[in-house]
């Protein structure tokens, strides 16, 4: 089983290929450490969500049609493949999204 500890990049706990979290819980860009404003809404999609792959595929189509950079699309397609692979390897953990929200962190 993989460790629950996320990879550290430049002093940030990596969230994905673009963002990380500092020790104060603030989200920052990995490339330059630029802070994501606390008042900007964020959302996290997990591979356990049975709708995450089709949702991300549609987002990728929209990005491509809008003229997104090929480098962004490549990262996005890679992440979609990771989600699909994880779901195939962990079918018992994949579920319909639920709303068991225990705490909202602001």
C-alpha distance (Angstrom), angle and dihedral (degrees) to the residues before:
residue distance angle dihedral
X1 . . .
X2 3.78 . .
X3 3.77 120.4 .
X4 3.79 117.0 -101.4
X5 3.80 89.4 -134.7
X6 3.79 112.4 107.2
X7 3.79 121.9 -134.1
X8 3.80 114.2 -93.5
X9 3.81 116.4 -130.2
X10 3.79 119.6 -178.3
X11 3.80 91.9 -21.7
X12 3.81 92.4 -49.2
X13 3.79 127.6 111.5
X14 3.81 101.7 -122.0
X15 3.81 115.1 -119.6
X16 3.81 96.5 176.0
X17 3.80 138.1 -31.5
X18 3.80 92.4 -63.2
X19 3.82 109.1 30.3
X20 3.77 140.8 47.3
X21 3.79 138.7 176.8
X22 3.80 124.8 -119.1
X23 3.81 125.5 -142.3
X24 3.82 90.5 -92.2
X25 3.82 90.9 57.6
X26 3.80 95.7 -107.4
X27 3.81 119.4 139.7
X28 3.81 116.1 -124.7
X29 3.81 137.5 176.7
X30 3.79 110.0 -101.9
X31 3.82 93.2 -143.4
X32 3.79 97.2 60.7
X33 3.81 107.9 -0.4
X34 3.81 90.9 -114.3
X35 3.79 111.1 165.6
X36 3.80 120.5 -116.6
X37 3.78 104.7 -135.9
X38 3.80 114.3 -104.8
X39 3.81 90.7 -131.6
X40 3.83 93.2 57.0
X41 3.82 110.4 99.1
X42 3.82 115.3 -123.4
X43 3.78 132.6 -171.9
X44 3.80 132.9 -163.2
X45 3.78 123.4 -150.6
X46 3.78 117.3 -160.5
X47 3.79 129.3 -155.4
X48 3.81 89.7 -123.6
X49 3.82 88.1 69.5
X50 3.81 106.4 96.3
X51 3.81 90.2 -147.7
X52 3.82 96.8 50.0
X53 3.82 97.3 91.2
X54 3.83 96.9 50.3
X55 3.81 89.8 42.0
X56 3.81 92.6 52.5
X57 3.81 91.7 43.6
X58 3.80 89.9 55.6
X59 3.81 90.6 46.8
X60 3.82 89.3 51.7
X61 3.81 90.6 51.5
X62 3.79 90.2 50.5
X63 3.82 91.4 48.4
X64 3.82 91.3 49.8
X65 3.82 92.3 49.1
X66 3.82 90.1 48.2
X67 3.80 90.7 54.6
X68 3.81 100.2 -106.0
X69 3.79 116.4 179.2
X70 3.82 114.8 -87.5
X71 3.82 89.7 -124.7
X72 3.81 90.9 59.2
X73 3.79 91.2 47.0
X74 3.80 91.2 50.4
X75 3.81 91.5 53.4
X76 3.79 90.6 45.8
X77 3.82 93.9 49.9
X78 3.80 89.6 48.0
X79 3.81 91.4 52.4
X80 3.81 91.1 48.0
X81 3.82 89.0 52.8
X82 3.82 89.6 50.0
X83 3.81 90.3 51.6
X84 3.81 92.3 48.3
X85 3.81 92.3 46.8
X86 3.82 91.7 49.3
X87 3.80 90.8 49.6
X88 3.82 91.6 49.8
X89 3.82 90.6 49.5
X90 3.82 94.5 44.1
X91 3.82 107.6 36.3
X92 3.80 92.6 152.3
X93 3.80 90.8 60.1
X94 3.81 96.7 49.1
X95 3.78 112.7 99.0
X96 3.76 145.3 164.3
X97 3.80 109.4 -89.4
X98 3.77 113.6 -90.9
X99 3.75 134.4 -166.6
X100 3.77 102.8 -131.1
X101 3.77 91.6 140.2
X102 3.79 107.1 172.8
X103 3.77 100.1 172.1
X104 3.75 137.2 6.0
X105 3.78 113.9 -144.5
X106 3.78 114.3 -153.0
